[in-house]
Amino acid sequence: DGVIAIDTETDGLDTFNGTLAGICVYSPSQKAAYIPVHHVSYITGQELNNQLKEPIIKEYFSKLKDTKIIMHNASFDLKVFANMVGLRLPCYWDTLLAANLLNENEQHGLKYLHDKYCGDNTGVYSIVNLFEGMVFTYVPIKLGYLYAARDAKMTYELYKYQSKWLSPNPPEGHEDLKDCYNVMMNIEMPLVPIVLDVELRGV
């Protein structure tokens, strides 16, 4: 398809010392998918079988260098890939940055934005309500993937919505958004790998 949305699931917010639970992917001609990496049994605490390991992930995801990669809050996921997989991915579009450019005066969580602009206003669900008190590595894969894989699909759908407005040819009457598109593509997105370098190295 030439485009893919990627999201990561981890055991917390520590992108340096945390554990990668799995990776969510979505491309428009395919079903959303979840790749489990380090899920463990909530009964025994032992890592489950039949999960992909980092060398295989690195090998195959490195082939995406010519693919438009879409993320929400790319800063987090790019650090996860760099530190936990050993791979620097390029990011074409960060829906979090785009959301800030389109409307800085609202919430910018993925599920809120998707529900407001792409969904049917059924409300925002939360993993806290589904698996209260559990880190994602302990969530059973057959349950967790239903939640996780949807994140990548929502990211792509939000990108499709945003790209209609943040465009060199926005809808009639919104020509001023050309300037926002310029900021997005020529300032914000080129800064993403630079900020990543700074955050990985430290200041």
C-alpha positions as a LaTeX table, in Angstrom:
\begin{tabular}{lrrr}
\hline
Residue & $x$ (\AA) & $y$ (\AA) & $z$ (\AA) \\
\hline
Asp1 & 0.00 & 0.00 & 0.00 \\
Gly2 & 2.98 & 2.31 & 0.45 \\
Val3 & 1.66 & 3.39 & 3.84 \\
Ile4 & 1.44 & 1.74 & 7.27 \\
Ala5 & 0.36 & 2.83 & 10.73 \\
Ile6 & 2.45 & 1.54 & 13.61 \\
Asp7 & 1.85 & 1.63 & 17.36 \\
Thr8 & 3.73 & $-0.06$ & 20.19 \\
Glu9 & 2.50 & $-1.58$ & 23.44 \\
Thr10 & 4.89 & $-1.64$ & 26.40 \\
Asp11 & 4.86 & $-2.35$ & 30.11 \\
Gly12 & 4.95 & 1.36 & 30.95 \\
Leu13 & 6.28 & 4.73 & 29.87 \\
Asp14 & 10.02 & 4.03 & 30.27 \\
Thr15 & 11.35 & 3.88 & 26.71 \\
Phe16 & 14.90 & 3.10 & 27.87 \\
Asn17 & 14.47 & 0.31 & 30.41 \\
Gly18 & 10.94 & $-0.89$ & 29.72 \\
Thr19 & 9.74 & $-4.04$ & 27.98 \\
Leu20 & 8.14 & $-4.21$ & 24.56 \\
Ala21 & 4.88 & $-6.14$ & 24.80 \\
Gly22 & 4.05 & $-6.00$ & 21.11 \\
Ile23 & 3.64 & $-3.97$ & 17.93 \\
Cys24 & 0.39 & $-2.97$ & 16.24 \\
Val25 & 0.30 & $-2.50$ & 12.47 \\
Tyr26 & $-2.33$ & $-1.49$ & 9.95 \\
Ser27 & $-2.25$ & $-1.01$ & 6.19 \\
Pro28 & $-5.47$ & $-0.12$ & 4.35 \\
Ser29 & $-5.66$ & $-3.25$ & 2.20 \\
Gln30 & $-5.12$ & $-5.56$ & 5.17 \\
Lys31 & $-6.68$ & $-6.29$ & 8.54 \\
Ala32 & $-5.21$ & $-4.62$ & 11.58 \\
Ala33 & $-2.69$ & $-6.93$ & 13.23 \\
Tyr34 & $-0.87$ & $-7.29$ & 16.53 \\
Ile35 & 2.63 & $-8.79$ & 16.82 \\
Pro36 & 3.25 & $-10.13$ & 20.33 \\
Val37 & 6.84 & $-9.87$ & 21.54 \\
His38 & 7.18 & $-10.25$ & 25.31 \\
His39 & 3.84 & $-11.28$ & 26.79 \\
Val40 & 4.10 & $-13.42$ & 29.91 \\
Ser41 & 1.68 & $-15.74$ & 31.65 \\
Tyr42 & $-0.19$ & $-13.93$ & 34.41 \\
Ile43 & $-0.26$ & $-17.26$ & 36.25 \\
Thr44 & 3.35 & $-18.48$ & 36.00 \\
Gly45 & 5.17 & $-15.26$ & 35.09 \\
Gln46 & 6.96 & $-17.13$ & 32.29 \\
Glu47 & 7.21 & $-15.70$ & 28.78 \\
Leu48 & 4.69 & $-17.20$ & 26.39 \\
Asn49 & 5.64 & $-19.18$ & 23.27 \\
Asn50 & 5.09 & $-18.23$ & 19.63 \\
Gln51 & 6.13 & $-14.58$ & 19.83 \\
Leu52 & 8.44 & $-12.72$ & 17.46 \\
Lys53 & 11.82 & $-11.64$ & 18.77 \\
Glu54 & 13.66 & $-8.39$ & 18.18 \\
Pro55 & 16.14 & $-9.60$ & 15.49 \\
Ile56 & 13.27 & $-10.76$ & 13.26 \\
Ile57 & 11.31 & $-7.56$ & 13.90 \\
Lys58 & 14.37 & $-5.48$ & 13.06 \\
Glu59 & 14.96 & $-7.42$ & 9.84 \\
Tyr60 & 11.44 & $-7.01$ & 8.52 \\
Phe61 & 10.62 & $-3.52$ & 9.76 \\
Ser62 & 13.87 & $-2.22$ & 8.26 \\
Lys63 & 12.28 & $-2.93$ & 4.86 \\
Leu64 & 9.81 & $-0.08$ & 5.48 \\
Lys65 & 12.34 & 2.64 & 4.65 \\
Asp66 & 10.40 & 3.60 & 1.49 \\
Thr67 & 6.98 & 3.27 & 3.13 \\
Lys68 & 5.07 & 6.18 & 4.65 \\
Ile69 & 4.94 & 5.36 & 8.36 \\
Ile70 & 2.12 & 6.93 & 10.36 \\
Met71 & 2.26 & 7.17 & 14.18 \\
His72 & 0.47 & 8.93 & 17.01 \\
Asn73 & 2.98 & 10.47 & 19.41 \\
Ala74 & 5.88 & 9.29 & 17.28 \\
Ser75 & 8.38 & 10.48 & 19.88 \\
Phe76 & 7.39 & 7.58 & 22.14 \\
Asp77 & 7.18 & 4.82 & 19.53 \\
Leu78 & 10.40 & 5.85 & 17.79 \\
Lys79 & 12.27 & 5.68 & 21.10 \\
Val80 & 10.75 & 2.27 & 21.79 \\
Phe81 & 11.97 & 0.98 & 18.42 \\
Ala82 & 15.40 & 2.56 & 18.83 \\
Asn83 & 16.00 & 1.27 & 22.35 \\
Met84 & 14.10 & $-2.02$ & 22.41 \\
Val85 & 14.46 & $-3.22$ & 18.80 \\
Gly86 & 17.67 & $-1.44$ & 17.78 \\
Leu87 & 16.06 & 0.14 & 14.71 \\
Arg88 & 15.65 & 3.77 & 13.72 \\
Leu89 & 12.39 & 4.09 & 11.81 \\
Pro90 & 11.45 & 7.14 & 9.73 \\
Cys91 & 8.07 & 8.72 & 10.47 \\
Tyr92 & 6.13 & 10.41 & 7.67 \\
Trp93 & 3.19 & 11.74 & 9.70 \\
Asp94 & 2.59 & 12.10 & 13.45 \\
Thr95 & $-1.14$ & 12.47 & 14.08 \\
Leu96 & $-0.43$ & 14.03 & 17.48 \\
Leu97 & 1.57 & 16.87 & 15.92 \\
Ala98 & $-1.06$ & 17.30 & 13.21 \\
Ala99 & $-3.80$ & 17.47 & 15.84 \\
Asn100 & $-1.96$ & 20.28 & 17.62 \\
Leu101 & $-1.66$ & 22.23 & 14.37 \\
Leu102 & $-5.32$ & 21.79 & 13.52 \\
Asn103 & $-6.66$ & 22.65 & 16.98 \\
Glu104 & $-4.37$ & 23.26 & 19.94 \\
Asn105 & $-7.33$ & 23.87 & 22.27 \\
Glu106 & $-8.58$ & 20.32 & 22.71 \\
Gln107 & $-7.46$ & 16.96 & 24.00 \\
His108 & $-4.96$ & 15.16 & 21.77 \\
Gly109 & $-5.29$ & 11.56 & 22.86 \\
Leu110 & $-5.69$ & 9.12 & 19.98 \\
Lys111 & $-8.96$ & 7.62 & 21.14 \\
Tyr112 & $-10.54$ & 11.01 & 21.86 \\
Leu113 & $-9.55$ & 12.41 & 18.47 \\
His114 & $-10.64$ & 9.31 & 16.59 \\
Asp115 & $-13.98$ & 9.22 & 18.36 \\
Lys116 & $-14.57$ & 12.92 & 17.62 \\
Tyr117 & $-13.46$ & 13.06 & 13.99 \\
Cys118 & $-13.58$ & 9.51 & 12.63 \\
Gly119 & $-15.87$ & 7.54 & 14.91 \\
Asp120 & $-19.55$ & 7.47 & 15.69 \\
Asn121 & $-19.29$ & 9.32 & 19.01 \\
Thr122 & $-19.82$ & 6.13 & 20.99 \\
Gly123 & $-17.33$ & 7.32 & 23.58 \\
Val124 & $-13.70$ & 6.67 & 24.37 \\
Tyr125 & $-12.77$ & 3.28 & 25.75 \\
Ser126 & $-9.71$ & 2.79 & 27.92 \\
Ile127 & $-7.38$ & $-0.10$ & 28.57 \\
Val128 & $-7.63$ & 0.78 & 32.25 \\
Asn129 & $-11.27$ & $-0.27$ & 32.16 \\
Leu130 & $-10.49$ & $-3.47$ & 30.30 \\
Phe131 & $-7.44$ & $-4.70$ & 32.22 \\
Glu132 & $-7.41$ & $-2.71$ & 35.43 \\
Gly133 & $-4.22$ & $-3.11$ & 37.46 \\
Met134 & $-2.35$ & $-5.14$ & 34.80 \\
Val135 & 0.63 & $-4.07$ & 32.73 \\
Phe136 & 0.18 & $-4.98$ & 29.08 \\
Thr137 & 2.84 & $-7.71$ & 29.08 \\
Tyr138 & 0.55 & $-9.69$ & 31.41 \\
Val139 & $-2.57$ & $-9.25$ & 29.32 \\
Pro140 & $-3.43$ & $-12.51$ & 27.50 \\
Ile141 & $-2.53$ & $-12.16$ & 23.82 \\
Lys142 & $-5.91$ & $-13.40$ & 22.58 \\
Leu143 & $-7.60$ & $-10.58$ & 24.49 \\
Gly144 & $-4.96$ & $-7.89$ & 24.21 \\
Tyr145 & $-4.69$ & $-7.94$ & 20.43 \\
Leu146 & $-8.34$ & $-6.94$ & 20.08 \\
Tyr147 & $-7.51$ & $-3.70$ & 21.89 \\
Ala148 & $-4.02$ & $-3.16$ & 20.54 \\
Ala149 & $-4.51$ & $-3.80$ & 16.83 \\
Arg150 & $-7.33$ & $-1.26$ & 16.74 \\
Asp151 & $-4.94$ & 1.52 & 17.81 \\
Ala152 & $-2.99$ & 1.27 & 14.57 \\
Lys153 & $-6.21$ & 1.30 & 12.51 \\
Met154 & $-7.45$ & 4.35 & 14.40 \\
Thr155 & $-4.12$ & 6.09 & 13.79 \\
Tyr156 & $-4.43$ & 5.51 & 10.04 \\
Glu157 & $-8.05$ & 6.68 & 9.94 \\
Leu158 & $-7.15$ & 9.81 & 11.88 \\
Tyr159 & $-4.29$ & 10.46 & 9.43 \\
Lys160 & $-6.70$ & 10.18 & 6.49 \\
Tyr161 & $-9.01$ & 12.72 & 8.12 \\
Gln162 & $-6.20$ & 15.13 & 9.00 \\
Ser163 & $-4.52$ & 14.93 & 5.59 \\
Lys164 & $-7.66$ & 16.30 & 3.93 \\
Trp165 & $-7.24$ & 19.51 & 5.92 \\
Leu166 & $-3.46$ & 19.66 & 6.31 \\
Ser167 & $-2.87$ & 19.67 & 2.60 \\
Pro168 & $-1.30$ & 21.84 & $-0.12$ \\
Asn169 & $-4.87$ & 21.94 & $-1.47$ \\
Pro170 & $-7.22$ & 22.12 & 1.54 \\
Pro171 & $-11.01$ & 22.32 & 1.15 \\
Glu172 & $-12.41$ & 25.53 & $-0.27$ \\
Gly173 & $-12.65$ & 28.28 & 2.29 \\
His174 & $-9.76$ & 26.87 & 4.34 \\
Glu175 & $-6.85$ & 28.01 & 2.19 \\
Asp176 & $-5.08$ & 29.32 & 5.32 \\
Leu177 & $-4.41$ & 25.69 & 6.26 \\
Lys178 & $-1.75$ & 25.61 & 3.54 \\
Asp179 & 0.47 & 27.42 & 6.05 \\
Cys180 & $-0.23$ & 24.76 & 8.68 \\
Tyr181 & 0.62 & 22.06 & 6.14 \\
Asn182 & 3.90 & 23.82 & 5.45 \\
Val183 & 4.68 & 23.89 & 9.18 \\
Met184 & 3.78 & 20.20 & 9.47 \\
Met185 & 5.85 & 18.91 & 6.56 \\
Asn186 & 8.76 & 21.35 & 6.52 \\
Ile187 & 9.26 & 22.12 & 10.22 \\
Glu188 & 7.55 & 19.66 & 12.57 \\
Met189 & 8.19 & 16.35 & 10.83 \\
Pro190 & 11.84 & 17.09 & 9.89 \\
Leu191 & 12.42 & 17.95 & 13.57 \\
Val192 & 11.15 & 14.56 & 14.77 \\
Pro193 & 14.40 & 12.61 & 14.10 \\
Ile194 & 16.47 & 15.52 & 15.45 \\
Val195 & 14.53 & 15.60 & 18.71 \\
Leu196 & 14.85 & 11.81 & 18.83 \\
Asp197 & 18.63 & 12.15 & 18.60 \\
Val198 & 18.62 & 14.66 & 21.44 \\
Glu199 & 16.40 & 12.50 & 23.66 \\
Leu200 & 18.41 & 9.35 & 23.00 \\
Arg201 & 21.73 & 11.02 & 23.66 \\
Gly202 & 20.67 & 13.31 & 26.49 \\
Val203 & 21.50 & 16.95 & 27.03 \\
\hline
\end{tabular}
